[in-house]
Amino acid sequence: MQKTQKARVTARRTARKPVIGYVLFEDPNIVVIATTRTKNPKTGPMIQLWILPRDIDPLTAVQTGQDDIVCFDCKHRGDGPNVISTPYVTVKRKRTCYVQVAKAPRGIWRAYQRGRYERLAIDGIQSVFSGLKIRFGAYGEPVLIPLPIVRELSRVSAGRTGYTHQWRVPEYQEYRHFVMASVDTPAEAAEAHTLGWRTFRCRTAEQPLLPGEIICPATPEGNHKSVCAKCRLCDGARENDARANIAIIVHGAAAKSFVSVDALLASAGMP
């Protein structure tokens, strides 16, 4: 049966659409999407993995506090349920996450809703991602990516980076072999080290490096000596790992709102 003109036009349009990403995992709450294109000058050419709410616009999720679906209790989410609480004081924080959710995460979520990403099973990962570099968690918590997928991506890739704020949680300790513990204070860094994690620490320009830390070479303070795709130091902890931990001066659109935990407590009159 001969195709109609409309069917032929639709077929041509569909054929012209390039593959821009893959759905690697989804459940009733989240979706994990790998995008193949990036303009991020810090990371360089890396596959970007996004962990997004499945059925809620990421910007709406931030505005309503439902971003805990993908960010858990991260202190950088902002006010509302995210507070620093001690027996003496409770201090609210502004949103200090560097990710501009209204831009890439929202656009990727909308593309997902339109069906723009192909589904890719774990047994297809090697054929697509072999020899490429992977960024676990351009937005969202990498620990939400099932470990079998993380292991397979790490096995076939030419390098990876990733960061988690969930490094204290017992059920996520295996992820220390693939991503860094994201910390904000010397005390958090020391605690993460005792659990076997390497650390990536955000600091203000006035705060010094800790012993065993180096400046991220993909930053202005690191003189842009490298990009993440080339450096790949932020790939978690190996056995008997003696490599340096990484520190970065807080950056991004929310940098002006960043205040360290120590500074907040000090301003509240804490000892």
Summary of the structure (lengths in Angstrom):
residues: 271
radius of gyration: 20.1
end to end distance: 81.5
largest distance: 81.5
contacts: 801
relative contact order: 0.14
helix: 32%
strand: 21%
